[in-house]
Amino acid sequence: MSIQFGPDYVRALAPYQAGKPIAEVAREFGLEESSIVKLASNENPLGMPESAQRALQQAVADLGRYPDANGFDLKAAISARYGVPQDWITLGNGSNDILELAAHAFVQPGQSVMYAQYGFLVYPLATQAVGARAIEVPAKDFGHDLPAMLAAIADDTRLIFIANPNNPTGTFVPAAELEAFLRAVPSHVVVVLDEAYNEYLNAELQYESVEWVRAFPNLLVSRTMSKAYGLAGLRVGFAIAQPGVTDLLNRIRQPFNVNSLAQAAAIAALNDKAFLQKSADLNARGYAQLTQAFDALGLEYVPSFGNFVLVKVGADDGAGARVNLALLKRGIIVRPVANYKLPQWLRISIGLPEENVAFLDALKTVLG
């Protein structure tokens, strides 16, 4: 009889499945890496900004030493950008780290964590990893139903995850609705507002969630440098919250969780407004390119406010897997979302214009 280690709720976890790497697809299907287009992981198709590349080169000389465990210079840059004290900031190894820290800091086994149906897959994983009970609230038009979420808060609820815009559906909750929700949530329940795609919002939809942090001690705003800032491979995220929240996060945060190169690149990228605008402009044009093609093909898609589009590629539950495999054989990597219980759909990251064309040409061939 084999010995089983660890609690049942950990053994029941299914590991997070990331988008397929280019090298893996090349090996699997006998393709040249240079011919493969990856539109699976919501990365910035422009790559890393030149400002961050220069900062990396300068930081290499100091790699024999540990990083600044408190990230003073990076926190100073975030503090200046958002107008908050440094003790309101927690650094993370990507925003994924922040989400998991929140679950460990605020939830005990048996208590409940809430998130929406079709919410980011890390939310249920973080919930299960701490032995908490999940409250998954049915989606409304593929997005958050905030009144239903308020009604579903239980006596033991300690944490609520909200992604805005949401991944993988791309839906968006307007500022007024979010603020009303925050006012109604009990003060002992921590709300994590996950804004990984905030920089892609049109100007008229932008809101300053940091002002809500000043008003709500139970609000944690999570941001990432992996998307619009182009630093996905370096893993930099951060949280902004009042000290009552950040103090607990920093008690359990791993020391040196953001490495020296990542800190240097993040400081440069944060101050590179021209690159950020270029990324947003490219994304807007790419969104139009994809959705106009989907309209011409008669394909249903969810209007998106991020850097990706969720599109329905068939009527049967095998459609997503079938079309995904056919695209892989043609060197196009997209994201199947059957693990979100959306087996008829694929999530397509917005790429460079020529990458979008390659995907659309392949999709037309696959769909016949």
C-alpha positions as CSV (number, residue, x, y, z in Angstrom):
1,M,0.0,0.0,0.0
2,S,1.5,3.3,-1.1
3,I,1.7,6.2,1.4
4,Q,-0.3,9.4,0.5
5,F,1.3,12.6,1.5
6,G,-0.4,16.0,2.1
7,P,-4.0,16.9,2.5
8,D,-6.8,15.7,0.2
9,Y,-7.5,19.2,-1.2
10,V,-3.9,19.5,-2.4
11,R,-3.9,16.0,-4.0
12,A,-7.1,17.0,-5.8
13,L,-5.5,20.0,-7.5
14,A,-5.0,19.9,-11.3
15,P,-1.9,21.8,-12.2
16,Y,-2.3,25.0,-14.2
17,Q,-1.9,24.4,-17.9
18,A,0.0,27.2,-19.6
19,G,-0.1,27.9,-23.4
20,K,2.0,25.6,-25.4
21,P,5.6,26.9,-26.0
22,I,6.8,27.4,-29.6
23,A,9.6,24.9,-29.1
24,E,7.2,22.2,-27.9
25,V,4.9,22.6,-31.0
26,A,8.0,22.6,-33.3
27,R,9.1,19.2,-31.8
28,E,5.6,17.7,-31.7
29,F,4.7,18.5,-35.3
30,G,8.1,18.7,-37.0
31,L,7.9,22.4,-37.8
32,E,10.5,25.2,-37.9
33,E,10.3,27.4,-34.8
34,S,10.6,30.5,-37.0
35,S,7.4,29.6,-38.9
36,I,5.2,29.2,-35.8
37,V,2.8,31.9,-34.6
38,K,1.9,31.9,-30.9
39,L,-1.4,33.6,-30.0
40,A,-2.1,31.6,-26.9
41,S,-0.8,33.4,-23.8
42,N,-1.9,37.1,-24.1
43,E,1.7,38.2,-24.4
44,N,2.7,41.6,-25.9
45,P,3.5,40.9,-29.6
46,L,6.0,43.8,-29.5
47,G,8.1,42.0,-26.9
48,M,10.1,43.8,-24.3
49,P,10.5,47.6,-24.7
50,E,14.0,48.8,-25.6
51,S,14.1,50.9,-22.4
52,A,13.7,47.7,-20.4
53,Q,16.4,45.9,-22.5
54,R,18.9,48.6,-21.7
55,A,18.1,48.4,-18.0
56,L,18.6,44.7,-18.1
57,Q,22.1,45.1,-19.6
58,Q,23.1,47.5,-16.9
59,A,21.7,45.2,-14.2
60,V,23.6,42.1,-15.4
61,A,26.9,43.3,-13.7
62,D,25.3,42.9,-10.3
63,L,23.9,39.4,-10.6
64,G,26.4,38.0,-8.2
65,R,24.5,39.6,-5.4
66,Y,21.0,39.0,-4.1
67,P,18.2,41.3,-5.3
68,D,16.9,44.0,-3.0
69,A,14.4,41.9,-1.0
70,N,12.2,44.9,-0.4
71,G,12.4,46.3,-4.0
72,F,13.0,49.8,-2.8
73,D,13.6,51.4,-6.3
74,L,10.8,49.5,-7.9
75,K,8.4,50.4,-5.1
76,A,9.5,54.0,-5.5
77,A,8.7,54.0,-9.2
78,I,5.2,52.4,-8.5
79,S,4.7,54.9,-5.6
80,A,5.5,57.8,-8.0
81,R,3.3,56.4,-10.8
82,Y,0.2,55.8,-8.6
83,G,0.7,58.4,-5.8
84,V,0.6,55.9,-2.9
85,P,3.1,55.3,0.0
86,Q,5.6,52.5,-0.5
87,D,4.1,50.6,2.4
88,W,0.9,50.3,0.3
89,I,2.8,48.2,-2.3
90,T,3.5,44.4,-2.4
91,L,5.8,43.0,-5.1
92,G,5.0,39.7,-6.7
93,N,6.6,37.1,-9.0
94,G,4.0,38.0,-11.5
95,S,0.5,39.0,-10.5
96,N,-0.2,35.2,-10.1
97,D,2.0,35.4,-7.0
98,I,-0.1,38.2,-5.6
99,L,-3.3,36.2,-6.1
100,E,-1.9,33.2,-4.3
101,L,-0.5,35.4,-1.5
102,A,-4.0,36.8,-0.9
103,A,-5.5,33.4,-0.6
104,H,-2.9,32.3,1.9
105,A,-3.0,35.5,3.9
106,F,-6.7,36.0,4.3
107,V,-8.4,32.6,4.1
108,Q,-8.3,29.6,6.5
109,P,-9.2,26.0,5.6
110,G,-13.0,25.6,5.4
111,Q,-13.8,29.3,4.9
112,S,-15.1,30.4,1.5
113,V,-13.7,32.3,-1.5
114,M,-15.9,33.8,-4.2
115,Y,-15.3,34.3,-7.9
116,A,-17.3,34.3,-11.1
117,Q,-18.0,31.5,-13.5
118,Y,-15.4,31.9,-16.3
119,G,-13.1,33.8,-14.0
120,F,-9.3,33.3,-14.3
121,L,-8.4,29.7,-13.6
122,V,-5.9,30.7,-10.9
123,Y,-8.8,31.8,-8.6
124,P,-10.2,28.2,-8.1
125,L,-6.6,26.8,-7.9
126,A,-5.6,29.3,-5.2
127,T,-8.9,28.6,-3.3
128,Q,-8.3,24.8,-3.4
129,A,-4.7,25.2,-2.4
130,V,-5.6,26.7,1.0
131,G,-8.4,24.2,1.6
132,A,-11.1,26.8,1.2
133,R,-14.7,26.4,-0.1
134,A,-15.3,27.8,-3.5
135,I,-18.4,29.9,-4.2
136,E,-18.6,30.2,-8.0
137,V,-21.3,32.6,-9.1
138,P,-22.9,32.0,-12.5
139,A,-21.8,34.5,-15.2
140,K,-24.0,37.0,-16.8
141,D,-23.2,37.4,-20.5
142,F,-19.9,35.7,-19.9
143,G,-19.0,38.3,-17.3
144,H,-19.4,39.2,-13.6
145,D,-22.9,39.4,-12.2
146,L,-22.1,41.7,-9.3
147,P,-25.6,41.7,-7.7
148,A,-25.6,37.9,-7.7
149,M,-22.2,37.9,-6.2
150,L,-23.3,40.2,-3.4
151,A,-26.2,38.0,-2.7
152,A,-24.0,34.9,-2.5
153,I,-21.6,36.2,0.1
154,A,-21.7,33.8,3.1
155,D,-20.8,34.3,6.7
156,D,-17.5,32.6,6.2
157,T,-16.6,34.4,3.0
158,R,-13.2,36.1,3.4
159,L,-12.0,36.8,-0.2
160,I,-13.6,37.8,-3.5
161,F,-11.7,37.7,-6.8
162,I,-12.8,40.0,-9.6
163,A,-10.9,40.3,-12.9
164,N,-11.6,43.5,-14.8
165,P,-11.3,43.0,-17.8
166,N,-11.9,39.3,-17.3
167,N,-9.7,36.5,-18.6
168,P,-10.6,34.4,-20.7
169,T,-13.8,36.1,-21.8
170,G,-12.6,39.7,-22.1
171,T,-15.7,41.2,-20.4
172,F,-15.6,44.5,-18.5
173,V,-17.5,45.9,-15.5
174,P,-18.0,49.7,-15.7
175,A,-16.5,51.8,-12.8
176,A,-19.8,52.9,-11.3
177,E,-21.0,49.3,-10.9
178,L,-17.7,48.2,-9.4
179,E,-17.7,51.1,-6.9
180,A,-21.3,50.3,-5.8
181,F,-20.2,46.7,-5.3
182,L,-17.3,47.7,-3.1
183,R,-19.5,49.9,-1.0
184,A,-21.9,46.9,-0.4
185,V,-19.3,44.3,0.4
186,P,-18.8,43.6,4.2
187,S,-15.7,45.3,5.5
188,H,-14.1,42.0,6.7
189,V,-14.2,40.5,3.2
190,V,-11.1,41.3,1.1
191,V,-11.8,42.1,-2.5
192,V,-9.0,41.4,-5.0
193,L,-9.5,43.6,-8.1
194,D,-7.3,41.9,-10.7
195,E,-6.5,44.5,-13.4
196,A,-4.0,42.6,-15.6
197,Y,-5.4,44.1,-18.8
198,N,-6.3,47.6,-17.5
199,E,-3.8,49.3,-19.8
200,Y,-5.7,48.2,-22.9
201,L,-8.9,50.0,-22.0
202,N,-10.1,52.9,-24.1
203,A,-9.6,56.3,-22.4
204,E,-13.3,56.7,-21.8
205,L,-13.4,53.5,-19.8
206,Q,-10.3,54.1,-17.7
207,Y,-10.9,54.6,-14.0
208,E,-8.4,55.1,-11.1
209,S,-8.9,52.1,-8.8
210,V,-6.2,53.4,-6.5
211,E,-8.7,56.1,-5.4
212,W,-10.9,53.3,-4.2
213,V,-8.0,51.8,-2.3
214,R,-8.0,55.0,-0.2
215,A,-11.7,54.6,0.5
216,F,-11.9,50.9,1.1
217,P,-9.4,49.2,3.5
218,N,-10.5,45.8,2.3
219,L,-9.6,46.4,-1.4
220,L,-6.5,45.0,-3.0
221,V,-5.7,46.1,-6.6
222,S,-3.5,43.7,-8.5
223,R,-1.5,44.7,-11.5
224,T,1.0,42.9,-13.8
225,M,4.0,43.9,-16.0
226,S,3.4,40.8,-18.2
227,K,0.9,42.2,-20.7
228,A,1.0,45.7,-22.0
229,Y,4.5,46.3,-20.5
230,G,6.0,43.3,-22.4
231,L,7.8,41.7,-19.4
232,A,6.0,38.3,-19.3
233,G,9.3,36.3,-19.1
234,L,10.6,38.3,-16.2
235,R,7.5,37.8,-13.9
236,V,6.7,41.1,-12.2
237,G,3.5,41.9,-10.5
238,F,2.4,44.2,-7.7
239,A,-0.5,44.9,-5.4
240,I,-1.7,48.2,-4.0
241,A,-3.7,48.1,-0.8
242,Q,-3.7,49.8,2.6
243,P,-1.1,48.7,5.1
244,G,-3.5,46.5,7.0
245,V,-3.6,44.3,3.9
246,T,0.0,44.7,2.6
247,D,1.5,44.0,6.0
248,L,0.0,40.5,6.0
249,L,1.0,39.8,2.3
250,N,4.6,40.8,3.1
251,R,4.7,38.5,6.1
252,I,4.2,35.5,3.9
253,R,5.8,36.7,0.7
254,Q,9.0,34.9,-0.2
255,P,12.2,37.0,0.2
256,F,13.7,37.9,-3.2
257,N,10.5,36.9,-5.0
258,V,11.3,39.5,-7.7
259,N,14.8,39.1,-9.2
260,S,17.3,41.9,-9.9
261,L,16.7,41.9,-13.7
262,A,13.0,41.9,-13.3
263,Q,13.1,44.9,-10.9
264,A,15.4,46.9,-13.2
265,A,13.3,46.2,-16.3
266,A,10.1,47.0,-14.5
267,I,11.3,50.4,-13.4
268,A,12.2,51.3,-17.0
269,A,9.0,49.9,-18.5
270,L,6.8,51.7,-15.9
271,N,8.3,55.0,-17.1
272,D,8.1,54.2,-20.9
273,K,4.7,55.9,-21.7
274,A,5.5,55.8,-25.4
275,F,5.8,52.0,-25.5
276,L,2.6,51.6,-23.5
277,Q,0.7,53.8,-25.9
278,K,2.2,51.9,-28.9
279,S,1.1,48.6,-27.3
280,A,-2.5,49.9,-26.8
281,D,-2.7,51.3,-30.3
282,L,-1.4,48.0,-31.9
283,N,-3.9,46.1,-29.8
284,A,-6.9,48.2,-30.9
285,R,-6.0,47.7,-34.6
286,G,-5.5,44.0,-34.1
287,Y,-8.8,43.7,-32.3
288,A,-10.6,45.3,-35.3
289,Q,-8.6,43.0,-37.7
290,L,-9.8,39.8,-35.9
291,T,-13.3,40.8,-35.1
292,Q,-14.0,42.0,-38.6
293,A,-12.8,38.7,-39.9
294,F,-15.0,36.8,-37.4
295,D,-18.0,38.8,-38.5
296,A,-17.2,38.0,-42.2
297,L,-17.0,34.3,-41.3
298,G,-20.2,34.4,-39.3
299,L,-18.4,33.4,-36.1
300,E,-19.8,34.3,-32.6
301,Y,-17.3,36.0,-30.3
302,V,-17.4,37.8,-27.0
303,P,-16.7,41.6,-27.3
304,S,-13.3,41.9,-25.5
305,F,-11.7,44.7,-23.5
306,G,-8.3,42.9,-23.2
307,N,-5.7,41.8,-25.7
308,F,-7.5,38.6,-26.8
309,V,-10.8,37.5,-28.2
310,L,-12.9,34.5,-27.2
311,V,-14.4,33.0,-30.4
312,K,-16.8,30.1,-30.9
313,V,-15.5,27.7,-33.6
314,G,-18.2,25.0,-33.7
315,A,-21.5,23.8,-32.3
316,D,-20.3,20.5,-30.7
317,D,-18.3,20.0,-27.6
318,G,-15.3,18.6,-29.6
319,A,-15.1,21.7,-31.8
320,G,-12.5,23.6,-29.7
321,A,-10.1,20.7,-29.4
322,R,-10.5,19.7,-33.1
323,V,-9.9,23.2,-34.5
324,N,-7.0,23.8,-32.0
325,L,-5.3,20.6,-33.2
326,A,-5.7,21.5,-36.8
327,L,-4.3,25.0,-36.2
328,L,-1.3,23.5,-34.3
329,K,-0.5,21.3,-37.3
330,R,-0.3,24.5,-39.3
331,G,2.0,26.2,-36.8
332,I,-0.6,28.4,-35.1
333,I,-0.8,28.2,-31.3
334,V,-4.1,29.5,-29.7
335,R,-5.7,28.7,-26.4
336,P,-8.4,26.0,-26.0
337,V,-10.6,26.8,-23.0
338,A,-12.4,23.5,-22.3
339,N,-10.9,23.7,-18.8
340,Y,-13.2,26.7,-18.3
341,K,-16.1,24.6,-19.5
342,L,-16.1,26.3,-22.9
343,P,-15.2,23.4,-25.2
344,Q,-16.7,25.1,-28.3
345,W,-14.5,28.1,-28.0
346,L,-10.9,29.2,-28.5
347,R,-9.1,32.3,-27.0
348,I,-7.0,34.1,-29.5
349,S,-4.4,36.6,-28.3
350,I,-4.0,39.6,-30.5
351,G,-0.7,39.5,-32.4
352,L,1.2,41.6,-34.9
353,P,-0.8,42.3,-38.1
354,E,1.0,39.6,-40.0
355,E,0.5,37.1,-37.2
356,N,-3.2,37.8,-37.2
357,V,-3.3,37.3,-40.9
358,A,-1.5,33.9,-40.6
359,F,-4.0,32.8,-38.0
360,L,-7.1,33.9,-39.9
361,D,-5.8,32.3,-43.1
362,A,-5.3,29.0,-41.2
363,L,-8.7,29.3,-39.5
364,K,-10.5,29.8,-42.8
365,T,-8.8,26.6,-44.2
366,V,-9.6,24.6,-41.1
367,L,-13.2,25.7,-41.0
368,G,-13.6,25.0,-44.7
